[in-house]
Amino acid sequence: MPSVSADFDLAIVGSGFAGTLLAMIARRLGLSVLVVERGSHPRFAIGESSTPLANLWLETLADRYDLPRLRPLSQWGSWQATYPQIGCGLKRGFSYFHHTPGQPWRPSPSREEQLLVAASPNDAVADTHWYRPDFDAFLVEEAIREGVEYLDETTLTECRIEADGVHLVGHRKERPLEARAAFVVDASGPRGYLQRALALPEARYEGFPHTRGVFSHFTGVGSWAEAHPVFDSAPFPPDEAALHHVFEGGWMWVLRFNNGITSAGFAEWAHPTAQPTSDPAGAWAEFLNRFPLIRQQFARAQAIRPWNRTEPLAFRTARCVGPRWAQLPMAAGFVDPLFSTGFVLSLLGIDRLARTLEARCPESALAAYETETLADLDATARLIAAAYRVLGRPAAFEALTMLYFASASFAETALRLGKPALAPGFLLRAHPHVGPVMRALLAEAGRVPDAEWIARVASAIEPINVAGLCDPEKRHWYGVDVADLLRSAPRLESSPEAIQAMLRDCGL
Ligand SMILES: Cc1cc2nc3c(=O)[nH]c(=O)nc-3n(C[C@H](O)[C@H](O)[C@H](O)COP(=O)(O)OP(=O)(O)OC[C@H]3O[C@@H](n4cnc5c(N)ncnc54)[C@H](O)[C@@H]3O)c2cc1C
């Protein structure tokens, strides 16, 4: 006899943060929910660095669906005060250091080999790196508290989409399992469960390079600021950030948690016909050998878990919905960790899918979900493809980042002011004026002379520049300056008083 045989309104495959968050929301909508996980928690997961937009969406979903126990996780200060046992890293912003192979990194008075962009004015309201073994295990416990039926160590062998529902067949800890649900959501990550079970076709991101990633968790990683004591007056300590080492053809992330563990890895262009890396530890050693001061930062580092390698790193499905099924954004596609877009795309997808479930999944709502999800992924791919073309050229790379920071900070402020219509689509891709201009600029990045292109970036972001970006006087260090925001009130169809009130609501 099957160990489980039940009817659910919703089955979710995968219990990463996205699957369990959607499960909790679905419970709030009154649905019965089954979550099936092939592994068990706590477990390693990659994808750790949050952003202001991601945190805003986490906060918004927690408020809208009455999940107050999740809200403290949207800022460093409230997280530390409420859940100090959940591993976390302090992320005050984004720091970038440009490297040339074989040469030591040296800070210059002009600071042109570095870029610091603050995302918050102080630690209390800062973003975080989520230590996923703790974070995801906590969310699973919360989901169970909310009445979600959770089955771990479960292998699904069959998924039949039929007129009376979705039939899931498999086994749990050697015992047969059968479950039926009205709708199934795939939250199992790229090339995940439904991609294979339904033999869904893949699609390509137009013009995106073939890239690979190699990564692990470490102890004993050195501090960049301590090794280079030139950051005393910097807008934030560069290690308390998503720290990036960038170089021609690729980049590296270094994310420190408050439990002594650091997440680090690199993503780089790889020749499409080259053999995928079979020896990630060797690839890591070869990588460190190319960059003397990164090697120094990792001189005492120990990898504390098996190496991961992903190649190709980017993935996109051709379809992400069908009758009785949908994939969350991470199952539908992934581009690259640069700019930490994964969480916010996942949270945008959860928001859209929750509304679709609320409306009982009409075909039109599912179709709209698919269009928006794939368009957001494509917009992300256009940004990151352009970034790969200009990596290794600090001025052009910095200008490229300005397109991202301008659109992300404008969108965040517009949403916080209750004006979502001002910022349609991820990275303003659907904005009637800025969207097409950004798209054209991204297509030309690295293909036209840098100086000309960089000058056009500054004028392109002018209507959405609420953060004082592209300002040569800041010499590559962008702190948070409330005056920039107040001056930008007309861009946000707002007033300085309304912006002050919004800042007070944010605890500033
Ligand atoms: C190298 C890399 C770095 C990244 N860095 C960042 C970053 O810094 N910031 C950011 O915002 N995003 C980042 N991302 C993206 C981020 O990882 C995702 O946004 C996030 O993990 C999505 O969460 P999820 O819950 O959808 O999927 P996951 O976290 O992948 O969880 C999927 C779950 O499904 C389970 N599962 C898989 N297959 C099955 C199956 N057949 N049956 C049952 N269960 C199954 C898995 O065990 C897992 O628990 C990164 C991604 C990569 C690849």
The ligand as a Gaussian input file, in Angstrom:
#p B3LYP/6-31G(d) Opt

LIG

0 1
 C       26.460000      29.930000      -8.461000
 C       25.189000      30.657000      -8.091000
 C       25.251000      31.760000      -7.255000
 C       24.091000      32.463000      -6.933000
 N       24.182000      33.573000      -6.153000
 C       23.080000      34.313000      -5.915000
 C       23.145000      35.476000      -5.110000
 O       24.192000      35.824000      -4.570000
 N       22.001000      36.183000      -4.910000
 C       20.828000      35.817000      -5.465000
 O       19.836000      36.532000      -5.305000
 N       20.715000      34.672000      -6.176000
 C       21.814000      33.930000      -6.410000
 N       21.700000      32.772000      -7.118000
 C       20.370000      32.316000      -7.479000
 C       19.767000      31.572000      -6.276000
 O       20.506000      30.395000      -6.094000
 C       18.309000      31.262000      -6.481000
 O       17.593000      32.450000      -6.696000
 C       17.684000      30.560000      -5.295000
 O       18.478000      29.526000      -4.797000
 C       16.354000      30.018000      -5.732000
 O       15.820000      29.297000      -4.684000
 P       14.860000      28.081000      -4.952000
 O       14.206000      27.797000      -3.674000
 O       13.990000      28.389000      -6.144000
 O       15.789000      26.892000      -5.463000
 P       16.905000      26.063000      -4.698000
 O       17.504000      26.824000      -3.619000
 O       17.791000      25.544000      -5.790000
 O       16.110000      24.842000      -4.052000
 C       15.638000      23.774000      -4.832000
 C       15.250000      22.636000      -3.896000
 O       14.632000      21.640000      -4.686000
 C       15.133000      20.368000      -4.307000
 N       14.990000      19.476000      -5.453000
 C       15.702000      19.477000      -6.604000
 N       15.262000      18.511000      -7.426000
 C       14.246000      17.875000      -6.795000
 C       13.409000      16.803000      -7.126000
 N       13.521000      16.153000      -8.293000
 N       12.465000      16.427000      -6.239000
 C       12.337000      17.067000      -5.040000
 N       13.115000      18.084000      -4.666000
 C       14.060000      18.507000      -5.533000
 C       16.579000      20.625000      -3.932000
 O       17.079000      19.608000      -3.087000
 C       16.438000      21.974000      -3.208000
 O       16.177000      21.817000      -1.831000
 C       22.845000      32.038000      -7.439000
 C       22.783000      30.893000      -8.227000
 C       23.935000      30.216000      -8.568000
 C       23.834000      29.009000      -9.458000

